[in-house]
Amino acid sequence: MKLPPEGARWLVDLRWWAAAAVFAATFVSSQLGALPHPGPCYAVGSAMLLYNLFFYFVQREVAAGNVERRILA
Protein backbone atom coordinates (compact mmCIF):
# COMPACT_ATOMS: atom_id res chain seq x y z
CA MET A 1 0.00 0.00 0.00
CA LYS A 2 1.48 3.32 -1.04
CA LEU A 3 0.99 6.23 1.31
CA PRO A 4 0.79 9.80 0.07
CA PRO A 5 3.13 12.43 1.55
CA GLU A 6 0.13 13.70 3.55
CA GLY A 7 0.28 10.43 5.51
CA ALA A 8 3.78 11.27 6.67
CA ARG A 9 2.68 14.78 7.64
CA TRP A 10 -0.17 13.36 9.70
CA LEU A 11 2.25 11.18 11.67
CA VAL A 12 4.53 14.16 12.35
CA ASP A 13 1.52 16.11 13.64
CA LEU A 14 0.58 13.19 15.86
CA ARG A 15 4.07 13.16 17.37
CA TRP A 16 3.77 16.90 18.18
CA TRP A 17 0.66 16.12 20.21
CA ALA A 18 2.38 13.18 21.94
CA ALA A 19 5.33 15.37 22.98
CA ALA A 20 2.95 18.03 24.29
CA ALA A 21 1.12 15.36 26.28
CA VAL A 22 4.41 14.22 27.86
CA PHE A 23 5.21 17.78 28.95
CA ALA A 24 1.68 18.37 30.25
CA ALA A 25 1.56 15.11 32.18
CA THR A 26 5.01 15.73 33.64
CA PHE A 27 4.09 19.25 34.72
CA VAL A 28 0.80 18.20 36.33
CA SER A 29 2.38 15.19 38.05
CA SER A 30 5.21 17.25 39.48
CA GLN A 31 2.81 19.97 40.70
CA LEU A 32 0.67 17.35 42.45
CA GLY A 33 3.72 15.83 44.10
CA ALA A 34 3.34 12.48 42.38
CA LEU A 35 6.60 12.96 40.49
CA PRO A 36 9.38 14.18 42.80
CA HIS A 37 12.09 14.29 40.09
CA PRO A 38 10.55 15.42 36.78
CA GLY A 39 13.89 15.96 35.00
CA PRO A 40 14.03 12.59 33.23
CA CYS A 41 10.47 12.97 31.95
CA TYR A 42 11.26 16.45 30.63
CA ALA A 43 14.34 14.96 28.96
CA VAL A 44 12.16 12.37 27.22
CA GLY A 45 9.77 15.11 26.07
CA SER A 46 12.69 17.18 24.79
CA ALA A 47 14.09 14.18 22.91
CA MET A 48 10.67 13.68 21.33
CA LEU A 49 10.61 17.32 20.22
CA LEU A 50 14.11 17.11 18.71
CA TYR A 51 13.23 13.86 16.94
CA ASN A 52 10.08 15.46 15.61
CA LEU A 53 11.91 18.57 14.42
CA PHE A 54 14.28 16.33 12.50
CA PHE A 55 11.41 14.58 10.75
CA TYR A 56 9.61 17.87 10.16
CA PHE A 57 12.53 19.19 8.12
CA VAL A 58 13.23 15.86 6.40
CA GLN A 59 9.56 15.40 5.53
CA ARG A 60 9.53 18.65 3.56
CA GLU A 61 11.79 17.09 0.95
CA VAL A 62 10.11 13.68 0.78
CA ALA A 63 9.41 12.55 -2.74
CA ALA A 64 6.31 10.50 -3.44
CA GLY A 65 8.28 7.25 -3.67
CA ASN A 66 10.15 7.63 -0.37
CA VAL A 67 7.21 8.10 2.00
CA GLU A 68 7.20 4.52 3.30
CA ARG A 69 10.94 4.56 3.92
CA ARG A 70 10.72 7.83 5.90
CA ILE A 71 7.82 6.55 7.99
CA LEU A 72 9.70 3.33 8.73
CA ALA A 73 12.71 5.37 9.86
N, CA, C and O atoms as a GROMACS GRO file, in nm:
protein
  292
    1MET      N    1   0.084  -0.118   0.000
    1MET     CA    2   0.000   0.000   0.000
    1MET      C    3   0.088   0.124   0.000
    1MET      O    4   0.174   0.139   0.088
    2LYS      N    5   0.070   0.210  -0.094
    2LYS     CA    6   0.148   0.332  -0.104
    2LYS      C    7   0.078   0.444  -0.026
    2LYS      O    8  -0.042   0.466  -0.042
    3LEU      N    9   0.153   0.512   0.055
    3LEU     CA   10   0.099   0.624   0.131
    3LEU      C   11   0.136   0.755   0.064
    3LEU      O   12   0.248   0.770   0.015
    4PRO      N   13   0.045   0.849   0.061
    4PRO     CA   14   0.079   0.980   0.007
    4PRO      C   15   0.164   1.058   0.106
    4PRO      O   16   0.167   1.022   0.224
    5PRO      N   17   0.233   1.162   0.062
    5PRO     CA   18   0.313   1.243   0.155
    5PRO      C   19   0.230   1.301   0.269
    5PRO      O   20   0.284   1.330   0.375
    6GLU      N   21   0.099   1.318   0.248
    6GLU     CA   22   0.013   1.370   0.355
    6GLU      C   23   0.008   1.272   0.472
    6GLU      O   24  -0.009   1.313   0.587
    7GLY      N   25   0.024   1.143   0.444
    7GLY     CA   26   0.028   1.043   0.551
    7GLY      C   27   0.146   1.064   0.643
    7GLY      O   28   0.135   1.048   0.765
    8ALA      N   29   0.260   1.099   0.586
    8ALA     CA   30   0.378   1.127   0.667
    8ALA      C   31   0.358   1.254   0.749
    8ALA      O   32   0.399   1.260   0.865
    9ARG      N   33   0.294   1.354   0.690
    9ARG     CA   34   0.268   1.478   0.764
    9ARG      C   35   0.175   1.453   0.882
    9ARG      O   36   0.193   1.511   0.989
   10TRP      N   37   0.076   1.367   0.863
   10TRP     CA   38  -0.017   1.336   0.970
   10TRP      C   39   0.056   1.271   1.087
   10TRP      O   40   0.026   1.302   1.203
   11LEU      N   41   0.150   1.183   1.059
   11LEU     CA   42   0.225   1.118   1.167
   11LEU      C   43   0.314   1.217   1.241
   11LEU      O   44   0.330   1.207   1.362
   12VAL      N   45   0.372   1.312   1.170
   12VAL     CA   46   0.452   1.416   1.235
   12VAL      C   47   0.364   1.498   1.326
   12VAL      O   48   0.403   1.529   1.439
   13ASP      N   49   0.245   1.536   1.280
   13ASP     CA   50   0.152   1.611   1.364
   13ASP      C   51   0.113   1.532   1.488
   13ASP      O   52   0.100   1.589   1.596
   14LEU      N   53   0.094   1.403   1.472
   14LEU     CA   54   0.058   1.319   1.586
   14LEU      C   55   0.171   1.316   1.690
   14LEU      O   56   0.145   1.314   1.810
   15ARG      N   57   0.294   1.315   1.643
   15ARG     CA   58   0.407   1.316   1.737
   15ARG      C   59   0.417   1.449   1.810
   15ARG      O   60   0.460   1.451   1.926
   16TRP      N   61   0.379   1.562   1.747
   16TRP     CA   62   0.377   1.690   1.818
   16TRP      C   63   0.281   1.682   1.937
   16TRP      O   64   0.314   1.725   2.047
   17TRP      N   65   0.164   1.626   1.914
   17TRP     CA   66   0.066   1.612   2.022
   17TRP      C   67   0.116   1.518   2.131
   17TRP      O   68   0.091   1.542   2.249
   18ALA      N   69   0.185   1.412   2.094
   18ALA     CA   70   0.238   1.318   2.194
   18ALA      C   71   0.344   1.387   2.280
   18ALA      O   72   0.346   1.367   2.402
   19ALA      N   73   0.431   1.466   2.220
   19ALA     CA   74   0.533   1.537   2.298
   19ALA      C   75   0.469   1.638   2.391
   19ALA      O   76   0.511   1.652   2.506
   20ALA      N   77   0.367   1.707   2.343
   20ALA     CA   78   0.295   1.803   2.428
   20ALA      C   79   0.229   1.732   2.545
   20ALA      O   80   0.226   1.784   2.657
   21ALA      N   81   0.176   1.614   2.520
   21ALA     CA   82   0.112   1.536   2.628
   21ALA      C   83   0.214   1.494   2.733
   21ALA      O   84   0.183   1.491   2.852
   22VAL      N   85   0.336   1.460   2.690
   22VAL     CA   86   0.441   1.422   2.786
   22VAL      C   87   0.475   1.541   2.875
   22VAL      O   88   0.486   1.526   2.997
   23PHE      N   89   0.491   1.659   2.815
   23PHE     CA   90   0.521   1.778   2.895
   23PHE      C   91   0.406   1.813   2.989
   23PHE      O   92   0.429   1.846   3.105
   24ALA      N   93   0.283   1.805   2.941
   24ALA     CA   94   0.168   1.837   3.025
   24ALA      C   95   0.154   1.739   3.141
   24ALA      O   96   0.132   1.780   3.255
   25ALA      N   97   0.168   1.611   3.113
   25ALA     CA   98   0.156   1.511   3.218
   25ALA      C   99   0.268   1.524   3.320
   25ALA      O  100   0.246   1.508   3.440
   26THR      N  101   0.388   1.554   3.273
   26THR     CA  102   0.501   1.573   3.364
   26THR      C  103   0.479   1.694   3.453
   26THR      O  104   0.502   1.688   3.574
   27PHE      N  105   0.434   1.804   3.394
   27PHE     CA  106   0.409   1.925   3.472
   27PHE      C  107   0.302   1.902   3.578
   27PHE      O  108   0.321   1.936   3.695
   28VAL      N  109   0.189   1.844   3.539
   28VAL     CA  110   0.080   1.820   3.633
   28VAL      C  111   0.123   1.724   3.743
   28VAL      O  112   0.094   1.746   3.860
   29SER      N  113   0.192   1.618   3.706
   29SER     CA  114   0.238   1.519   3.805
   29SER      C  115   0.334   1.580   3.905
   29SER      O  116   0.327   1.551   4.024
   30SER      N  117   0.424   1.665   3.857
   30SER     CA  118   0.520   1.725   3.948
   30SER      C  119   0.452   1.828   4.040
   30SER      O  120   0.489   1.840   4.156
   31GLN      N  121   0.353   1.900   3.988
   31GLN     CA  122   0.281   1.997   4.070
   31GLN      C  123   0.197   1.929   4.178
   31GLN      O  124   0.178   1.984   4.287
   32LEU      N  125   0.146   1.810   4.147
   32LEU     CA  126   0.066   1.735   4.245
   32LEU      C  127   0.153   1.657   4.344
   32LEU      O  128   0.101   1.602   4.441
   33GLY      N  129   0.282   1.653   4.320
   33GLY     CA  130   0.372   1.583   4.410
   33GLY      C  131   0.386   1.435   4.380
   33GLY      O  132   0.452   1.363   4.455
   34ALA      N  133   0.326   1.390   4.274
   34ALA     CA  134   0.334   1.248   4.238
   34ALA      C  135   0.466   1.214   4.169
   34ALA      O  136   0.503   1.097   4.159
   35LEU      N  137   0.535   1.316   4.121
   35LEU     CA  138   0.661   1.296   4.049
   35LEU      C  139   0.766   1.386   4.112
   35LEU      O  140   0.777   1.503   4.076
   36PRO      N  141   0.843   1.333   4.207
   36PRO     CA  142   0.938   1.418   4.280
   36PRO      C  143   1.055   1.467   4.196
   36PRO      O  144   1.109   1.575   4.222
   37HIS      N  145   1.095   1.391   4.094
   37HIS     CA  146   1.209   1.429   4.009
   37HIS      C  147   1.164   1.428   3.863
   37HIS      O  148   1.177   1.326   3.795
   38PRO      N  149   1.110   1.540   3.814
   38PRO     CA  150   1.055   1.542   3.678
   38PRO      C  151   1.159   1.556   3.566
   38PRO      O  152   1.124   1.549   3.449
   39GLY      N  153   1.284   1.575   3.601
   39GLY     CA  154   1.389   1.596   3.500
   39GLY      C  155   1.395   1.490   3.392
   39GLY      O  156   1.398   1.524   3.274
   40PRO      N  157   1.398   1.361   3.427
   40PRO     CA  158   1.403   1.259   3.323
   40PRO      C  159   1.283   1.260   3.228
   40PRO      O  160   1.297   1.234   3.109
   41CYS      N  161   1.166   1.291   3.281
   41CYS     CA  162   1.047   1.297   3.195
   41CYS      C  163   1.054   1.417   3.101
   41CYS      O  164   1.013   1.408   2.986
   42TYR      N  165   1.105   1.529   3.151
   42TYR     CA  166   1.126   1.645   3.064
   42TYR      C  167   1.232   1.614   2.958
   42TYR      O  168   1.222   1.661   2.844
   43ALA      N  169   1.331   1.535   2.993
   43ALA     CA  170   1.434   1.496   2.896
   43ALA      C  171   1.373   1.410   2.786
   43ALA      O  172   1.407   1.426   2.668
   44VAL      N  173   1.283   1.320   2.822
   44VAL     CA  174   1.216   1.237   2.722
   44VAL      C  175   1.131   1.325   2.630
   44VAL      O  176   1.132   1.306   2.509
   45GLY      N  177   1.057   1.420   2.688
   45GLY     CA  178   0.977   1.511   2.607
   45GLY      C  179   1.063   1.594   2.514
   45GLY      O  180   1.026   1.618   2.399
   46SER      N  181   1.177   1.639   2.563
   46SER     CA  182   1.269   1.718   2.479
   46SER      C  183   1.325   1.633   2.366
   46SER      O  184   1.338   1.680   2.253
   47ALA      N  185   1.359   1.508   2.396
   47ALA     CA  186   1.409   1.418   2.291
   47ALA      C  187   1.301   1.395   2.185
   47ALA      O  188   1.332   1.388   2.066
   48MET      N  189   1.176   1.384   2.228
   48MET     CA  190   1.067   1.368   2.132
   48MET      C  191   1.055   1.491   2.043
   48MET      O  192   1.032   1.478   1.923
   49LEU      N  193   1.070   1.609   2.102
   49LEU     CA  194   1.061   1.732   2.022
   49LEU      C  195   1.175   1.741   1.920
   49LEU      O  196   1.153   1.778   1.805
   50LEU      N  197   1.297   1.707   1.963
   50LEU     CA  198   1.411   1.711   1.871
   50LEU      C  199   1.394   1.610   1.758
   50LEU      O  200   1.423   1.640   1.642
   51TYR      N  201   1.348   1.491   1.792
   51TYR     CA  202   1.323   1.386   1.694
   51TYR      C  203   1.217   1.433   1.595
   51TYR      O  204   1.228   1.409   1.475
   52ASN      N  205   1.115   1.498   1.646
   52ASN     CA  206   1.008   1.546   1.560
   52ASN      C  207   1.054   1.662   1.472
   52ASN      O  208   1.013   1.671   1.356
   53LEU      N  209   1.136   1.749   1.525
   53LEU     CA  210   1.191   1.857   1.442
   53LEU      C  211   1.273   1.801   1.326
   53LEU      O  212   1.265   1.851   1.214
   54PHE      N  213   1.350   1.698   1.355
   54PHE     CA  214   1.428   1.633   1.250
   54PHE      C  215   1.336   1.583   1.139
   54PHE      O  216   1.361   1.610   1.021
   55PHE      N  217   1.231   1.511   1.176
   55PHE     CA  218   1.142   1.458   1.075
   55PHE      C  219   1.058   1.567   1.009
   55PHE      O  220   1.016   1.551   0.894
   56TYR      N  221   1.033   1.675   1.078
   56TYR     CA  222   0.961   1.787   1.016
   56TYR      C  223   1.040   1.843   0.899
   56TYR      O  224   0.984   1.868   0.792
   57PHE      N  225   1.170   1.863   0.919
   57PHE     CA  226   1.253   1.919   0.812
   57PHE      C  227   1.282   1.817   0.703
   57PHE      O  228   1.289   1.852   0.585
   58VAL      N  229   1.299   1.690   0.740
   58VAL     CA  230   1.323   1.586   0.640
   58VAL      C  231   1.197   1.563   0.557
   58VAL      O  232   1.206   1.541   0.436
   59GLN      N  233   1.082   1.567   0.620
   59GLN     CA  234   0.956   1.540   0.553
   59GLN      C  235   0.927   1.641   0.443
   59GLN      O  236   0.858   1.609   0.347
   60ARG      N  237   0.979   1.761   0.457
   60ARG     CA  238   0.953   1.865   0.356
   60ARG      C  239   1.012   1.829   0.222
   60ARG      O  240   0.965   1.877   0.118
   61GLU      N  241   1.115   1.746   0.222
   61GLU     CA  242   1.179   1.709   0.095
   61GLU      C  243   1.149   1.566   0.053
   61GLU      O  244   1.218   1.510  -0.032
   62VAL      N  245   1.046   1.507   0.110
   62VAL     CA  246   1.011   1.368   0.078
   62VAL      C  247   0.948   1.364  -0.060
   62VAL      O  248   0.852   1.435  -0.089
   63ALA      N  249   1.003   1.279  -0.143
   63ALA     CA  250   0.941   1.255  -0.274
   63ALA      C  251   0.832   1.150  -0.258
   63ALA      O  252   0.828   1.079  -0.157
   64ALA      N  253   0.746   1.140  -0.354
   64ALA     CA  254   0.631   1.050  -0.344
   64ALA      C  255   0.674   0.905  -0.323
   64ALA      O  256   0.604   0.830  -0.255
   65GLY      N  257   0.785   0.864  -0.378
   65GLY     CA  258   0.828   0.725  -0.367
   65GLY      C  259   0.897   0.691  -0.237
   65GLY      O  260   0.914   0.572  -0.207
   66ASN      N  261   0.938   0.789  -0.158
   66ASN     CA  262   1.015   0.763  -0.037
   66ASN      C  263   0.933   0.772   0.091
   66ASN      O  264   0.990   0.766   0.200
   67VAL      N  265   0.804   0.788   0.082
   67VAL     CA  266   0.722   0.810   0.200
   67VAL      C  267   0.730   0.691   0.295
   67VAL      O  268   0.749   0.710   0.415
   68GLU      N  269   0.717   0.570   0.243
   68GLU     CA  270   0.720   0.452   0.330
   68GLU      C  271   0.854   0.438   0.402
   68GLU      O  272   0.859   0.400   0.519
   69ARG      N  273   0.962   0.467   0.331
   69ARG     CA  274   1.094   0.456   0.392
   69ARG      C  275   1.112   0.557   0.505
   69ARG      O  276   1.170   0.525   0.608
   70ARG      N  277   1.062   0.679   0.486
   70ARG     CA  278   1.072   0.783   0.589
   70ARG      C  279   0.987   0.747   0.710
   70ARG      O  280   1.030   0.766   0.824
   71ILE      N  281   0.867   0.694   0.688
   71ILE     CA  282   0.782   0.655   0.799
   71ILE      C  283   0.844   0.540   0.876
   71ILE      O  284   0.840   0.539   0.999
   72LEU      N  285   0.903   0.444   0.806
   72LEU     CA  286   0.970   0.333   0.873
   72LEU      C  287   1.086   0.382   0.959
   72LEU      O  288   1.109   0.329   1.068
   73ALA      N  289   1.160   0.481   0.911
   73ALA     CA  290   1.271   0.537   0.986
   73ALA      C  291   1.219   0.601   1.114
   73ALA      O  292   1.297   0.654   1.192
   0.00000   0.00000   0.00000
